[in-house]
Amino acid sequence: LYEPTNIRAEGLGILYSLLYIKLIIIDKITDKNELNKNLNLHQLKNIKESIKIIKKDNIETYTNKFLIITDSEFWINVITKWCNNWIKKKLYMDKKNLDIILYINYYLHLLNNNNILIDFKFIRGHADKNKNEQLDIYQKGNIMADKLANKGKERLDLNISIN
């Protein structure tokens, strides 16, 4: 049982980005309806067998490279700095949002094994609060994502379509 929090929502956003990359590149699904039908997380049967150290070997050898942009510095740190250490020291079981950590680790490992490199970029959130600042494409996208998240939080019955 989990309480819905912004941290969980940010982690789930990254997780579903990884899942979409898997569906499009590995499973080669391009039809929107098929993508939505297949948007199910794999069942992780054994945590110890599922969780792996994520290594980025020779970056030039990756056939596909993706950049996930987020305003969650916390999740970038979990994924790129802390998680491998938690795995080595077997400290992951006492972490909050363990389910999301396990699934992110699982999909990153799966993508990595299929020569798909995932990089992360931090973008400062709420950039629209500073009226004097010229916004770049990432900041504009972050503002749109925040607005959509707030709409979804306000109205659970709302169907949002992005074209």
N, C-alpha and C positions, 0 to 999 in steps of 0.2 A: 504494500500500500504506500503510495507516494502522494505528497501534496504537490499540486501544480505550482511551480515557481518559474521565475524568469530563467534561472540557471538550467532547470530541466528543459524548458522550451528551447533555449539556445543549443543545448546538447542534442536534442531531438532534431533540430534543424540541420545540424552538421551530419548526424546519423542518416537522415533521409537523403541528404545530398550524396553521401557515399553509396546508399542503396540505389539511387537513380543512376549514378555512374556505372555501377555493376550491371544494372538491367540494360542500359544502353550499349555499353562497350563489351561486356562479357557475354550476356544473354542475347545481345543484338536485337532488342525489342525497340521498335521505332513508333509503333502505333500508340497514340495517347490512351486509348481504352485498354489496350493490352498492358501498358505500363501501369495504369491504375489497378488493374486486376492482379498484377504481380507484385504490388507494393506491400509485400508481407516480409517480415523479418524471418530469417531462418531460425529454426528451433535449435538453441544451443543446449546440447544434452549434458555435456560435462565441462564445467568451468575450467578445470585444470588443463583439459585437452584443447579447449577453445581459445584460451588467452595465450598470446605469443609475443615475443619481443619483435618490435617493428624495426627493421633495418633498411636504411636507404643506402644501397650499395652504390655502384657507379651510376650517377644520375643520367649520364649521356645514353645509357643502354635502355632506358625506359621508352617504350613505343608510344605511350599516351601520357600526357601531363595535364593535370587539372589544378586549378587554383580555387580554393574555397575561401571566401571573404566573409569575415564575421566581426561583430563588435564585441565579441566575448573573448577577451584576453585570457580569462580563466580557462576556457575550453581549449584554446590554443596551447596553453601551458600544460594542461592535463595530457593532451595528445602528444605534443612534441618534446616535452621536458620530463614530466613526472611519471607517466604511465610505465615506461620501460623499467624505471627504477623500482616502482611498486611491484612489478612482476618479478624482477630479480630477487627482491627481498621478501616476496610473498606478503605484501602489505595491502593488496587490493581489496580483500574481503571486508575491511572495516571502512571503506570509503562510501560517502554518500553518492547516490546516483550510480551505484555499481552496475545496474542493468544497462545504462547508456554507455558507460565506460567499456563494458564487455562487448557490446555490439559494435561500438566504434572500432575497438581493437580488432574484432573479428573481420569486419569489412575492410579495414585498412590492410590487414594481413592478406586477405583474399585478393584485393586489388593489386597490392605490391607483388604478390606471386604471379600475377598476370601481366607484369611489366607496366603497371599503371601507377604513376607517381602522383601523389596528392600533396600539394603544398598549401599552406594556410597563410592568409594575410589578415592582419588586424587593421580594422578601420574604426576610428573614433566614432562612437554613436552620438546621436542627437546633435549632429553638426548644424542642423537647421535653426538651432537656438541662437547661434551667433549670426546675426543679420548681415554683418560686414564681410563675412567670409565667402569667397567664391567656391562653390561645391564641385568636387570632381564626380565622375560617374559612379564610383564606389559609394560615396557619401549619399548621392541621390538614390541609389539602390537601397541603401540602409534605411533611409527615410521612408521609402515605399514599403519596405519589409515591416518596419515598425507600425505604419498605418494599417497594413493588412492584418498584422497580429492583433492590434487593438480592436479592429472591426470584428475579427473572429472571436475575441474574448467577450465582446459586448453581445454578440448575437450568435449563439451556437447553431441556429438554424440557417445561417447565411451561407449560400453557395457562392464562392468567389472563383472566377475564371480569369486567368491571365493569358493573354494572347501575345 
